[in-house]
Amino acid sequence: MITTPKGTAPTVQSDVQSGPSRRGPRTGLEVRLAARPDGLPALDDFEIAEVAVPDPAPGQVLVRNLFMSLDPGMLTLMTGDPGMPMPRYEIGEAMYGDAVGEVVASADPSLGEGDLVVHRMGWREYALAPAGAFRRVDKDAYPSPSTHLSFGLVAYVGLMAVAGLRPGDTVFVSSAAGATGSMAGQIARLKGAGRVIGSAGSPGKVAHLTGKLGFDAAFDYHDGPVVDRLREAAPDGIDVYFDNVGGEQLRAAIEVMNAHGRIAVCGALARQGTGRPDDGPGDLFTVLGKRLTIRGFTLGDHLDRAAEFGPQFRAWLRDGAIVHEETVIDGLAEAPRALLDMVGGAYLGKPVVRLAG
Ligand SMILES: NC(=O)c1ccc[n+]([C@@H]2O[C@H](COP(=O)([O-])OP(=O)(O)OC[C@H]3O[C@@H](n4cnc5c(N)ncnc54)[C@H](OP(=O)(O)O)[C@@H]3O)[C@@H](O)[C@H]2O)c1
């Protein structure tokens, strides 16, 4: 196993045997967890390996991945935090995550060569699995297959199914320039919110929110107490908080919330972005006094909403009613660095890694 010095990019290790024992004509790269980080990962917690890619056995399908998603939840799967509602990454094994790819060989009648599929075997150039692991999607749904990795559905579920958004609500979204937040703010507006407020981590992102994305107000969460900035942006209080962060921003939202306000807890960037435990929502007496609802959710519990969201999302994109921003990073070898850069605030919208095509 090749180890790399702290902070340098992982080099490629080859598991491909040469000569007569070589298993197949194709090889591909995969990224594995090399060591379990304590807090924020470093580059040498990842390992890149070249592996042989066999032909599919009966019932299996081979997919060449085109794009994979980067998501802060992957940092939590690396640390193995038991709070995560999905299996942690294991040392020495390929990591996993959302990906979209093209079927290159199929030994199952349900999928054919050339089909476009989404699945959970990102972090590798080729995915080989039983056909049931893949879901065929419409090739013509979006101009780029990467849009199938959008977190628009996460935002929609959080607003509509979890927070119960009502026309006229004032909505606050944290990490609002990110993949989920940028969708949440715009979808809130499209679904009738009266006022939409966002927070982000730099003046450039704040300008992006009130400019291109059409938020009514935005602030940099580094600019003094968040509760003061939020009160200025929402003088009449907030009704819905789409929480990507936790910590100080959650405490501020509880303070500024109107009676019967609803909080959809989507993410934990205060923890994921620092590698340290979050210091929590504080004294919950205010929650009682205002009769607030705080509800965590995972997309997996609401996949039935995809059928109603898909046509709306495509229509909003077609009509220019929503901006779906992506940052594209090229090559699997760049993905570990990009994951760390993402949580460091480097990107706007949804970061995706282009693996082929
Ligand atoms: N519940 C679900 O089913 C579900 C599904 C998908 C994602 N999620 C979660 O939702 C959250 C957002 O995901 P995403 O993919 O849309 O990420 P994102 O918002 O695009 O995340 C990257 C951003 O995190 C921000 N950040 C880092 N540390 C921060 C901190 N301490 N406070 C505030 N912002 C910080 C950085 O932006 P700044 O420059 O603004 O700091 C960075 O741009 C994550 O926690 C993710 O795990 C949940």
The ligand as an SDF file (V2000), in Angstrom:
LIG
                    3D

 48 52  0  0  0  0  0  0  0  0999 V2000
  -30.6800   15.4920    4.7670 N   0  0  0  0  0  0  0  0  0  0  0  0
  -30.3150   15.0410    3.5680 C   0  0  0  0  0  0  0  0  0  0  0  0
  -30.9220   14.1250    2.9940 O   0  0  0  0  0  0  0  0  0  0  0  0
  -29.1400   15.6850    2.8900 C   0  0  0  0  0  0  0  0  0  0  0  0
  -28.8930   15.5090    1.5190 C   0  0  0  0  0  0  0  0  0  0  0  0
  -27.8210   16.1750    0.9370 C   0  0  0  0  0  0  0  0  0  0  0  0
  -26.9840   16.9790    1.7330 C   0  0  0  0  0  0  0  0  0  0  0  0
  -27.2310   17.0780    3.0700 N   0  0  0  0  0  0  0  0  0  0  0  0
  -26.4250   17.9270    3.9450 C   0  0  0  0  0  0  0  0  0  0  0  0
  -26.8190   19.2600    3.6960 O   0  0  0  0  0  0  0  0  0  0  0  0
  -25.7310   20.1470    3.9500 C   0  0  0  0  0  0  0  0  0  0  0  0
  -25.4690   20.9590    2.7080 C   0  0  0  0  0  0  0  0  0  0  0  0
  -24.9830   20.0880    1.6930 O   0  0  0  0  0  0  0  0  0  0  0  0
  -24.4700   20.6690    0.3250 P   0  0  0  0  0  0  0  0  0  0  0  0
  -23.9680   19.5400   -0.4790 O   0  0  0  0  0  0  0  0  0  0  0  0
  -25.4970   21.5840   -0.2140 O   0  0  0  0  0  0  0  0  0  0  0  0
  -23.2230   21.4910    0.8230 O   0  0  0  0  0  0  0  0  0  0  0  0
  -22.8060   22.9810    0.4900 P   0  0  0  0  0  0  0  0  0  0  0  0
  -23.7180   23.9330    1.1600 O   0  0  0  0  0  0  0  0  0  0  0  0
  -22.5780   23.1250   -0.9630 O   0  0  0  0  0  0  0  0  0  0  0  0
  -21.4440   22.9010    1.3300 O   0  0  0  0  0  0  0  0  0  0  0  0
  -20.2770   23.4460    1.0490 C   0  0  0  0  0  0  0  0  0  0  0  0
  -20.2420   24.7480    1.7890 C   0  0  0  0  0  0  0  0  0  0  0  0
  -20.1700   24.5210    3.1950 O   0  0  0  0  0  0  0  0  0  0  0  0
  -19.9660   25.8020    3.7440 C   0  0  0  0  0  0  0  0  0  0  0  0
  -19.4230   25.6680    5.0830 N   0  0  0  0  0  0  0  0  0  0  0  0
  -18.3410   25.0100    5.5190 C   0  0  0  0  0  0  0  0  0  0  0  0
  -18.2100   25.1300    6.8590 N   0  0  0  0  0  0  0  0  0  0  0  0
  -19.2380   25.8900    7.2570 C   0  0  0  0  0  0  0  0  0  0  0  0
  -19.6510   26.3880    8.5240 C   0  0  0  0  0  0  0  0  0  0  0  0
  -18.9740   26.1040    9.6450 N   0  0  0  0  0  0  0  0  0  0  0  0
  -20.7630   27.1550    8.5630 N   0  0  0  0  0  0  0  0  0  0  0  0
  -21.4490   27.4240    7.4500 C   0  0  0  0  0  0  0  0  0  0  0  0
  -21.1080   26.9920    6.2220 N   0  0  0  0  0  0  0  0  0  0  0  0
  -19.9960   26.2310    6.1440 C   0  0  0  0  0  0  0  0  0  0  0  0
  -19.0540   26.4700    2.7690 C   0  0  0  0  0  0  0  0  0  0  0  0
  -19.5840   27.6370    2.3060 O   0  0  0  0  0  0  0  0  0  0  0  0
  -19.3140   29.0810    2.9480 P   0  0  0  0  0  0  0  0  0  0  0  0
  -18.3370   29.7680    2.0760 O   0  0  0  0  0  0  0  0  0  0  0  0
  -20.6740   29.6420    2.8720 O   0  0  0  0  0  0  0  0  0  0  0  0
  -18.8210   28.8750    4.3520 O   0  0  0  0  0  0  0  0  0  0  0  0
  -19.1260   25.5440    1.5460 C   0  0  0  0  0  0  0  0  0  0  0  0
  -19.2980   26.2530    0.3510 O   0  0  0  0  0  0  0  0  0  0  0  0
  -24.5580   19.2430    4.3350 C   0  0  0  0  0  0  0  0  0  0  0  0
  -24.5070   19.1590    5.7390 O   0  0  0  0  0  0  0  0  0  0  0  0
  -24.9250   17.9010    3.7250 C   0  0  0  0  0  0  0  0  0  0  0  0
  -24.2820   16.8260    4.3700 O   0  0  0  0  0  0  0  0  0  0  0  0
  -28.2810   16.4580    3.6570 C   0  0  0  0  0  0  0  0  0  0  0  0
  1  2  1  0
  2  3  2  0
  2  4  1  0
  4  5  1  0
  4 48  2  0
  5  6  2  0
  6  7  1  0
  7  8  2  0
  8  9  1  0
  8 48  1  0
  9 10  1  0
  9 46  1  0
 10 11  1  0
 11 12  1  0
 11 44  1  0
 12 13  1  0
 13 14  1  0
 14 15  2  0
 14 16  1  0
 14 17  1  0
 17 18  1  0
 18 19  2  0
 18 20  1  0
 18 21  1  0
 21 22  1  0
 22 23  1  0
 23 24  1  0
 23 42  1  0
 24 25  1  0
 25 26  1  0
 25 36  1  0
 26 27  1  0
 26 35  1  0
 27 28  2  0
 28 29  1  0
 29 30  1  0
 29 35  2  0
 30 31  1  0
 30 32  2  0
 32 33  1  0
 33 34  2  0
 34 35  1  0
 36 37  1  0
 36 42  1  0
 37 38  1  0
 38 39  2  0
 38 40  1  0
 38 41  1  0
 42 43  1  0
 44 45  1  0
 44 46  1  0
 46 47  1  0
M  CHG  2   8   1  16  -1
M  END
$$$$
